[in-house]
C-alpha cells in the first residue's frame, strides 16, 4: 500500500506537471469507486487544477470554486501518467482525469480487497480527512509519543490513521526495527529514552523514504517498497546484526522484525503457526 513517502512525492510530481491546467474530462471507469454523490464530477471540466497535495495516504487535488478531489489508493491502487491521446479502457481502471495538457492521470486497481476510491468534495467538506490524526511530523504526534499512555501494541498504533496519518504496515516494520523496539510493546511501557528513539525513527525512516521516492518519475508502478529495510524480507539476514528476520502472520498482513535487535532474542507468537510460542 502506498504510504506517506510515496503519496507525498507523487503529489509533488503531479503539482509540477499539472498545476494550473484545466480539466477537460473526467472518466469514471468503475462505478463503485466514487464514494460521494455530490458535488458531481461533471462540475470539473473547464475548472483549473490549483494545486495537488497529500493528507495522510490521500492524494488531494484542489480545484477552482472550492472543489477538491480526493484519491485513496488503498491496497492495490496505482497511478499511471498517460498521453492525452490514449482512449482505451484499461483493465482495472478506476477513473481517468484529462487536462488541457499532458499527462492524463489514470487511477488503476491491481488488488481484490480494500480497493482504490475517490471522492468529490465541496466547499468546507473534509470528507474522510476529518477522521485522520496528525501528520507524523506534526507537534501533536511528537507530544503523543512523549506523553501518551496507550496500552495497545505500537505496531497497531502507528498504522491507526486516527492516531497518526500516513504510516502503514511497511514503514511501521522499518520504524520499529530502527528504534530497536518490539512490535508488541505498548507506548505506555516505553521509558523516556525509548520514546525519543521511536520518534526519531519515525522521522528518519519517513524522511529517507521520501528522498528515495523523490527520485521516482511518472506515476506509481505496481511494485513499491524497494527501499524497505526489513518489511517483507522475512528469512533474510537482518541488515544490522545478521540474524534471520522473523515474521508474525495475520490473515491480511504480516509483521517483520529481528529477534536479536528488537525482542531480546524472543520469538513472537505467529498465530498462523502456533498459539503456544511466547
C-alpha positions in Angstrom: 0.0 0.0 0.0 1.4 3.5 -0.9 2.2 5.3 2.3 3.2 8.9 3.2 6.5 9.0 1.2 5.0 7.5 -1.9 2.0 9.8 -1.8 3.9 13.0 -0.9 6.4 12.5 -3.7 3.6 11.7 -6.2 1.7 14.9 -5.2 4.8 16.9 -5.8 5.3 15.4 -9.2 1.7 16.0 -10.2 1.9 19.6 -9.0 4.9 20.3 -11.1 3.3 18.7 -14.2 -0.3 19.9 -13.9 -0.8 22.8 -11.5 -2.7 25.5 -13.5 -4.0 23.0 -16.1 -7.8 22.9 -16.8 -9.8 19.7 -16.5 -11.1 18.6 -19.9 -12.9 15.4 -19.0 -13.4 13.0 -16.1 -13.9 9.4 -17.0 -15.3 7.2 -14.2 -14.2 3.6 -15.1 -15.5 1.8 -12.0 -19.0 2.5 -10.7 -18.3 1.7 -7.1 -15.0 3.6 -6.8 -16.7 7.1 -6.5 -17.6 7.4 -2.8 -19.7 10.6 -3.0 -22.9 11.7 -4.8 -22.5 15.5 -4.6 -20.8 17.5 -6.0 -21.0 15.7 -9.3 -17.8 15.0 -11.3 -19.4 16.8 -14.2 -18.6 20.1 -12.5 -14.8 19.6 -13.1 -14.4 20.1 -16.8 -13.3 23.7 -17.5 -12.1 24.3 -14.0 -8.4 24.8 -13.2 -6.3 22.5 -11.0 -4.9 24.9 -8.5 -2.6 22.5 -6.6 -2.0 18.9 -5.6 -1.1 17.8 -2.1 -1.3 15.0 0.4 -3.1 14.4 3.7 -2.3 11.0 5.3 -2.4 8.5 2.5 -4.8 10.6 0.4 -3.9 12.5 -2.7 -5.8 15.8 -2.8 -6.5 17.8 -6.0 -7.6 21.3 -5.2 -9.8 22.8 -7.9 -11.4 26.2 -8.6 -14.7 27.2 -6.9 -13.5 25.5 -3.7 -13.9 22.0 -5.1 -11.5 19.2 -4.3 -10.9 15.6 -5.5 -9.5 13.0 -3.0 -7.9 9.8 -4.2 -7.0 6.9 -1.9 -5.1 4.0 -3.5 -5.7 1.6 -0.6 -4.0 -1.8 -1.0 -3.5 -2.3 -4.7 -4.3 1.1 -6.3 -1.7 2.7 -8.5 -1.5 5.7 -10.8 -0.3 5.9 -14.4 0.5 9.1 -16.2 -0.6 8.8 -19.9 -0.6 10.9 -23.1 -3.9 12.6 -23.6 -4.3 10.7 -26.8 -4.8 7.4 -25.1 -8.5 6.4 -25.2 -8.6 2.7 -24.4 -10.4 1.5 -21.3 -7.6 -0.2 -19.2 -8.0 -3.4 -17.2 -8.6 -2.4 -13.6 -9.3 1.2 -14.4 -10.9 3.3 -11.6 -11.0 6.8 -13.0 -9.1 8.9 -15.6 -8.7 12.7 -15.4 -7.9 14.5 -18.7 -6.5 18.0 -18.8 -5.7 20.6 -21.4 -2.2 19.4 -21.5 -0.3 16.1 -20.9 -0.4 13.9 -18.9 -3.7 12.4 -18.2 -3.9 10.8 -14.8 -5.2 7.2 -14.7 -6.1 5.5 -11.4 -5.9 1.7 -11.6 -6.6 -1.1 -9.3 -4.5 -4.3 -9.0 -6.0 -5.7 -5.8 -9.1 -7.6 -4.9 -9.8 -6.2 -1.4 -9.9 -2.7 0.0 -9.9 -1.2 -3.4 -8.9 2.3 -4.5 -11.6 5.0 -4.3 -12.1 8.7 -5.0 -14.3 11.5 -3.5 -15.6 14.8 -4.8 -15.7 17.4 -2.0 -17.5 20.7 -1.9 -16.6 23.9 0.0 -15.9 23.3 3.7 -16.2 19.5 3.3 -13.2 17.5 4.5 -14.8 14.1 3.8 -12.7 11.2 5.1 -9.9 13.6 6.0 -11.9 14.8 9.0 -11.2 11.5 10.8 -7.4 11.5 10.3 -5.0 12.0 13.1 -2.0 14.4 12.9 0.8 14.1 10.4 3.9 12.1 11.7 5.9 15.3 11.6 3.3 17.4 13.4 4.0 18.6 17.0 0.8 16.9 18.1 2.2 13.5 17.2 5.5 14.2 19.0 3.5 15.1 22.1 1.6 11.9 21.8 4.8 9.8 21.6 6.4 11.7 24.5 3.4 11.7 26.9 0.9 9.1 25.6 -0.3 6.2 27.7 -1.8 3.9 25.0 -1.6 0.3 26.1 -2.1 -1.3 22.6 0.7 -2.6 20.5 2.9 0.0 19.0 2.7 -1.5 15.5 -1.0 -1.2 15.5 -0.8 2.4 16.9 1.5 3.5 14.1 -0.9 2.1 11.5 -4.0 3.6 13.0 -4.8 6.6 10.8 -6.9 8.2 13.5 -3.8 8.3 15.7 -1.2 9.3 13.1 -2.0 9.7 9.4 0.3 8.3 6.7 2.1 5.3 8.1 1.2 1.8 7.1 2.5 -1.8 7.5 5.7 -1.3 5.6 7.1 1.7 7.4 5.8 0.6 10.8 8.1 -2.5 10.4 11.1 -0.4 9.4 10.4 2.3 12.1 10.3 -0.3 15.0 13.4 -2.1 13.6 15.3 1.2 13.6 14.1 2.1 17.1 15.0 -1.4 18.4 11.5 -1.9 19.8 9.3 -5.0 19.7 6.1 -4.5 17.7 4.3 -6.0 20.7 5.5 -3.2 23.1 3.0 -0.5 24.1 3.5 3.2 24.2 2.7 3.1 27.9 5.6 0.7 28.5 8.3 2.9 27.0 10.7 4.9 29.1 11.7 8.4 28.0 14.8 7.3 26.0 12.7 4.7 24.2 10.1 7.3 23.3 12.7 9.6 21.9 14.2 6.7 19.9 10.8 5.9 18.5 10.1 9.5 17.5 13.5 9.8 15.8 12.9 6.5 14.0 9.6 7.7 12.6 11.1 10.9 11.3 14.3 9.5 9.9 12.7 6.4 8.2 10.0 8.5 6.5 12.4 11.3 5.5 14.8 8.8 3.9 12.0 7.1 2.1 10.7 10.4 0.8 14.1 11.3 -0.5 14.1 7.9 -2.3 10.6 8.4 -3.7 11.5 11.9 -5.0 13.9 10.2 -7.4 11.0 8.3 -9.0 9.4 9.7 -12.2 5.9 9.3 -13.5 3.1 7.8 -11.5 3.2 4.8 -9.1 4.1 1.4 -10.5 2.6 -1.9 -9.3 5.6 -2.8 -7.2 6.6 -0.4 -4.5 8.7 -0.7 -1.3 12.0 -1.4 -3.0 13.8 0.7 -0.3 12.2 -1.1 2.8 14.8 -2.2 5.3 13.1 -5.2 6.8 9.4 -5.2 5.7 8.6 -8.1 3.5 12.1 -9.6 3.9 11.3 -12.5 6.3 14.1 -15.1 6.3 16.8 -12.8 5.1 19.7 -11.5 7.3 19.0 -8.5 9.5 20.9 -5.6 8.0 22.2 -4.7 11.5 23.1 -7.9 13.2 22.9 -10.6 10.5 20.3 -12.7 12.3 17.4 -14.1 10.3 14.4 -11.8 10.2 11.2 -13.3 11.5 7.5 -12.6 10.9 4.2 -12.7 12.6 1.5 -13.6 10.1 -2.1 -12.4 10.3 -5.0 -13.0 7.9 -4.4 -9.9 5.8 -0.8 -8.9 6.6 2.4 -9.8 8.4 4.8 -8.0 10.7 8.6 -8.5 10.1 11.1 -8.0 12.9 14.5 -9.0 14.1 14.5 -11.1 17.4 18.0 -10.0 18.3 17.6 -6.3 17.6 14.0 -5.9 18.8 12.8 -8.6 21.2 15.9 -9.7 23.2 16.0 -12.9 21.2 12.4 -13.8 21.9 10.4 -15.3 19.0 6.9 -13.7 18.9 3.9 -15.9 18.5 2.8 -16.4 14.9 -1.0 -17.1 15.1 -1.0 -19.0 11.8 1.5 -21.5 13.2 1.2 -21.6 16.9 -0.6 -20.2 19.9 2.0 -21.5 22.3 5.2 -19.6 21.5 5.5 -16.5 23.6 
